[in-house]
Amino acid sequence: DVFQRTWGVKMGQVRDMAATEMNYFVREYRDLIYEAPFQFPVDLLFSLRAIGILSGMATNLDPNFDPWAEIMPFAQRMAQDELQKNWQGWLREAVVLAQTFLKLPTQIDRILTDFERGNVIVQTALAPSARKSIERLEKSVNRLSWVVLAVGLLVAGTTVNTGGDDGSLGGWLMGLSVVVLVWGLLKEW
Protein backbone atom coordinates (compact mmCIF):
# COMPACT_ATOMS: atom_id res chain seq x y z
CA ASP A 1 0.00 0.00 0.00
CA VAL A 2 2.75 2.42 0.97
CA PHE A 3 4.90 1.43 -2.01
CA GLN A 4 1.99 1.97 -4.39
CA ARG A 5 1.48 5.49 -3.05
CA THR A 6 5.16 6.41 -3.21
CA TRP A 7 6.25 4.57 -6.37
CA GLY A 8 6.80 6.98 -9.21
CA VAL A 9 6.77 10.03 -6.94
CA LYS A 10 9.32 12.54 -8.10
CA MET A 11 11.89 13.75 -5.61
CA GLY A 12 10.52 17.26 -5.89
CA GLN A 13 7.15 15.95 -4.70
CA VAL A 14 8.68 14.16 -1.71
CA ARG A 15 9.17 17.52 -0.02
CA ASP A 16 5.40 18.02 -0.11
CA MET A 17 4.60 14.65 1.53
CA ALA A 18 3.57 14.60 5.18
CA ALA A 19 6.31 13.68 7.64
CA THR A 20 4.14 10.97 9.21
CA GLU A 21 3.60 9.35 5.82
CA MET A 22 7.32 9.42 5.06
CA ASN A 23 8.14 7.95 8.49
CA TYR A 24 5.59 5.20 7.88
CA PHE A 25 7.16 4.48 4.48
CA VAL A 26 10.66 4.35 5.96
CA ARG A 27 9.53 1.92 8.70
CA GLU A 28 7.78 -0.33 6.17
CA TYR A 29 10.79 -0.28 3.84
CA ARG A 30 13.19 -1.03 6.70
CA ASP A 31 11.00 -3.91 7.87
CA LEU A 32 10.96 -5.31 4.35
CA ILE A 33 14.74 -5.15 4.03
CA TYR A 34 15.64 -6.45 7.51
CA GLU A 35 12.89 -9.00 8.11
CA ALA A 36 12.49 -10.44 4.62
CA PRO A 37 13.04 -14.19 4.28
CA PHE A 38 15.55 -13.52 1.53
CA GLN A 39 18.78 -11.62 1.19
CA PHE A 40 19.54 -9.13 -1.54
CA PRO A 41 22.80 -9.65 -3.44
CA VAL A 42 25.47 -7.12 -2.59
CA ASP A 43 25.86 -6.06 -6.22
CA LEU A 44 22.16 -5.24 -6.40
CA LEU A 45 22.33 -3.17 -3.22
CA PHE A 46 25.34 -1.22 -4.52
CA SER A 47 23.58 -0.65 -7.85
CA LEU A 48 20.45 0.60 -6.10
CA ARG A 49 22.54 2.88 -3.91
CA ALA A 50 24.30 4.30 -6.98
CA ILE A 51 20.95 4.81 -8.71
CA GLY A 52 19.64 6.57 -5.60
CA ILE A 53 22.63 8.90 -5.49
CA LEU A 54 22.38 9.70 -9.20
CA SER A 55 18.64 10.22 -8.84
CA GLY A 56 19.20 12.66 -6.00
CA MET A 57 21.80 14.57 -8.00
CA ALA A 58 19.51 14.72 -11.04
CA THR A 59 16.51 15.94 -9.06
CA ASN A 60 18.60 18.66 -7.46
CA LEU A 61 19.31 19.92 -10.96
CA ASP A 62 15.69 19.49 -12.11
CA PRO A 63 13.04 18.82 -9.41
CA ASN A 64 10.53 17.54 -11.99
CA PHE A 65 12.90 14.93 -13.39
CA ASP A 66 11.59 11.37 -12.97
CA PRO A 67 14.60 9.02 -13.00
CA TRP A 68 12.43 5.89 -13.05
CA ALA A 69 10.84 6.95 -16.33
CA GLU A 70 14.33 7.03 -17.83
CA ILE A 71 15.63 3.87 -16.15
CA MET A 72 12.71 1.48 -16.72
CA PRO A 73 13.02 1.10 -20.54
CA PHE A 74 16.76 0.48 -20.23
CA ALA A 75 16.25 -2.00 -17.37
CA GLN A 76 13.57 -3.90 -19.30
CA ARG A 77 15.76 -4.11 -22.39
CA MET A 78 18.72 -5.27 -20.30
CA ALA A 79 16.62 -7.92 -18.51
CA GLN A 80 15.32 -9.24 -21.85
CA ASP A 81 18.85 -9.41 -23.26
CA GLU A 82 20.09 -11.32 -20.21
CA LEU A 83 17.16 -13.70 -20.37
CA GLN A 84 17.73 -14.37 -24.07
CA LYS A 85 21.46 -14.89 -23.61
CA ASN A 86 21.20 -17.18 -20.61
CA TRP A 87 17.97 -19.10 -21.24
CA GLN A 88 19.89 -22.35 -21.73
CA GLY A 89 21.68 -21.92 -18.40
CA TRP A 90 18.38 -21.20 -16.68
CA LEU A 91 16.87 -24.28 -18.32
CA ARG A 92 19.80 -26.45 -17.16
CA GLU A 93 19.43 -25.17 -13.61
CA ALA A 94 15.69 -25.88 -13.70
CA VAL A 95 16.31 -29.44 -14.95
CA VAL A 96 18.92 -30.10 -12.24
CA LEU A 97 16.56 -28.71 -9.60
CA ALA A 98 13.70 -30.88 -10.89
CA GLN A 99 15.92 -33.98 -10.89
CA THR A 100 17.01 -33.29 -7.32
CA PHE A 101 13.41 -32.74 -6.29
CA LEU A 102 12.32 -36.01 -7.92
CA LYS A 103 15.15 -37.97 -6.22
CA LEU A 104 14.22 -36.60 -2.81
CA PRO A 105 11.43 -39.11 -1.92
CA THR A 106 13.65 -42.14 -2.64
CA GLN A 107 16.49 -40.66 -0.59
CA ILE A 108 14.15 -39.96 2.32
CA ASP A 109 12.76 -43.50 2.05
CA ARG A 110 16.28 -44.96 2.08
CA ILE A 111 17.23 -42.94 5.15
CA LEU A 112 14.05 -43.95 7.00
CA THR A 113 14.66 -47.61 6.09
CA ASP A 114 18.19 -47.35 7.48
CA PHE A 115 16.76 -45.89 10.69
CA GLU A 116 14.22 -48.71 10.96
CA ARG A 117 16.89 -51.38 10.44
CA GLY A 118 19.19 -49.76 12.96
CA ASN A 119 21.94 -49.10 10.42
CA VAL A 120 22.31 -45.46 11.44
CA ILE A 121 24.80 -44.80 14.21
CA VAL A 122 24.84 -41.42 15.85
CA GLN A 123 27.90 -40.52 17.86
CA THR A 124 28.13 -37.45 19.97
CA ALA A 125 31.17 -36.02 21.63
CA LEU A 126 31.43 -33.12 23.97
CA ALA A 127 33.67 -30.25 23.15
CA PRO A 128 36.60 -29.87 25.57
CA SER A 129 35.18 -26.62 26.95
CA ALA A 130 31.79 -28.27 27.57
CA ARG A 131 33.47 -31.23 29.25
CA LYS A 132 35.40 -28.87 31.57
CA SER A 133 32.21 -26.97 32.38
CA ILE A 134 30.43 -30.20 33.29
CA GLU A 135 33.34 -31.29 35.49
CA ARG A 136 33.30 -27.93 37.30
CA LEU A 137 29.55 -28.22 37.76
CA GLU A 138 29.88 -31.75 39.17
CA LYS A 139 32.54 -30.57 41.63
CA SER A 140 30.33 -27.68 42.71
CA VAL A 141 27.37 -30.00 43.28
CA ASN A 142 29.55 -32.40 45.30
CA ARG A 143 30.89 -29.55 47.45
CA LEU A 144 27.36 -28.29 47.99
CA SER A 145 26.21 -31.75 49.10
CA TRP A 146 29.09 -31.96 51.60
CA VAL A 147 28.20 -28.50 52.93
CA VAL A 148 24.53 -29.50 53.29
CA LEU A 149 25.56 -32.67 55.16
CA ALA A 150 27.86 -30.67 57.45
CA VAL A 151 25.17 -28.07 58.14
CA GLY A 152 22.70 -30.87 58.90
CA LEU A 153 25.12 -32.41 61.40
CA LEU A 154 25.79 -28.98 62.92
CA VAL A 155 22.07 -28.26 63.35
CA ALA A 156 21.50 -31.74 64.81
CA GLY A 157 24.40 -31.26 67.22
CA THR A 158 23.15 -27.84 68.27
CA THR A 159 19.64 -29.17 68.79
CA VAL A 160 20.87 -32.11 70.89
CA ASN A 161 23.23 -29.84 72.84
CA THR A 162 20.47 -27.38 73.78
CA GLY A 163 18.08 -30.21 74.66
CA GLY A 164 19.32 -30.40 78.21
CA ASP A 165 21.54 -33.46 77.97
CA ASP A 166 25.11 -33.44 79.09
CA GLY A 167 26.14 -32.21 75.60
CA SER A 168 28.59 -34.93 74.74
CA LEU A 169 26.51 -36.24 71.81
CA GLY A 170 25.82 -32.69 70.61
CA GLY A 171 29.51 -31.83 70.82
CA TRP A 172 30.41 -34.96 68.91
CA LEU A 173 27.87 -34.12 66.16
CA MET A 174 29.15 -30.53 65.87
CA GLY A 175 32.74 -31.75 65.74
CA LEU A 176 31.78 -34.35 63.16
CA SER A 177 30.14 -31.61 61.07
CA VAL A 178 33.43 -29.68 60.99
CA VAL A 179 35.35 -32.83 60.01
CA VAL A 180 32.81 -33.68 57.26
CA LEU A 181 32.91 -30.13 55.93
CA VAL A 182 36.72 -29.96 55.81
CA TRP A 183 37.07 -33.48 54.41
CA GLY A 184 34.40 -32.90 51.74
CA LEU A 185 35.83 -29.58 50.61
CA LEU A 186 39.43 -30.83 50.54
CA LYS A 187 38.39 -33.99 48.69
CA GLU A 188 36.86 -31.95 45.84
CA TRP A 189 39.92 -29.75 45.27
N, C-alpha and C positions, 0 to 999 in steps of 0.2 A: 504494500500500500504506500509506504513512504517512498520506495524507489520509483514507483509509478508517478508520484507527484513531483519528484525532483529530477527524474531522468529527462534530459533534453533542456534543462533550465540553463540559461546562459549565465556566465559568471557575473555579469552586470546585474542580473535579476536576483542573484543570491543576496545582495545587499538589502533588497526590499523584503526578504522573507523574515518572518517572525523569529526571534531568538529561540523561543520554546520549540518551534517546529524544527529549527536547525539542530538544537540539542537532541531532540527526539531522533532525528535522522542519524546523527553521529553515534548515539547509543545503539541504534538498530544495526548500523553498519559495523560497529565494533563487535557487537555480539555475533554477527554473521562471520566475521573474520576469525575471532578467537574461539568460538564454540562450534564451528562447523565440523562435521565429521570427515572433512577432507582437508588437505593441505595444499596451498597454492605453490606452484614451482617458483623458485627464487627468480628465475629469468622473467617470468610473468610479472612478479611484483616490481622488479626493477623497471620493466617496460612501462607498467602502469604509473609508477612514480615519475618517470621521465615524461610521459604524456601529460601527467598532471602539472608538472613544472612548466612544460611548454605551453599548455593551455592557459595557465595563470599569466605567463608572460604575454601571450597573444591577447588575452582579454584586457590586460593593462593598456595595451596599445589601442585596442578597439573593443569597448565594452559590449557591443552587440555581436561580436564574433562568436559563432557556435563551432567549437572545434570538433564536436562529434559529427556534425554534418559533413565535415571535410574528411574525417578519419574513416567513417563507416564504409564508403565505397571502396577505399583502398584495402581495408581490413577484409571485406567480403571477397574481393578479388584475390587477395593473398591466401585466404583460407581455401578458396576453390582451387587455386594452383597447387597448394600443398596436398589437398585431398586427391587431386588428379595425379600428382607425381607419386604419392605414396600409397595408392589404393591397394597395390599388391602386398605391401608390407602389413597394412591393416588387415587384409584378408588372411594372411599367414598367421598373424597374431590371433585373429578370431578363431581360426581352425585349431590352433594349438590349445587355446582356451577351451573350446568345445570338446576336444579330445580329453583334456585333463578332467573336465567336468563329467564326461561319460565314464571315465575310468574310476571315478571316485566311489561309486557304490560297491564295486568289486573289491577295492582296497579296504573300504570300511568293513565289508563282510569278512575279508581275510583276517583283519586285525581282531574282530570280534570272535572269530573261530579260534584264533590263537589264544585269546583270553579264556575262552571256554575250555580249551584243552589243557590249559595251564602252561603253555609254552612261553609265556611272557614273564620275564623276571625283572623285577624292579629293585634296584639297589639304591639305597640312599646313604649318603655319608655327610657327616657334619663338617662344616668348615672349622678350621682350627680355632678361630675366634669364638665361634658358637660353643665349641667343646670347652674352651676355657671359661666361658661365661657360665655354662652349666656346672662345671666343677666348683666355681666360686659360689654359685647358688646352693649347691649341695653342702658345702662347708658351712655356709651361713645358716642353713636349716639345722644342721647337726649342732652347731654352737648354740643356736636358739633353744633346741631341745634340752641340751645340758643345762642351760640357764634356767629353763622352766623347771626341770627336775630339782636343781639346787634351790630355787625359790620355794618350791613345794616342801622340800625337806626343812628349809628355814622356817616357814610358816608353821609346819607341824611341830617343830622343836619349840618355837615360841609359844604355841598354843598349849603344849604339854607342860612347858616350864611355868606358865602363868596359871595352870590348873590347880596349883596348891600342892603338888607332889614335891618330893625332895629336889627335883630338878636335874637329876642325873640323866634320865632318859632324854629330857629336853635339851640338855647340854650336848649329849652325844649326837642327837639329830642335827643341831645347829652346827656342830663341828663337822659332821658328815656332809652337810650341805656345802661348807667351804671346801672340803676335800673334793667333792664331786664337781663343783664349779671349776676349781683350779685344774683338776685332772682333765675334765672335758674340754676346757679352753686350750690347754697345752697340747692335748691330743690332736686337735684340729689344725694346729699351726704346722 
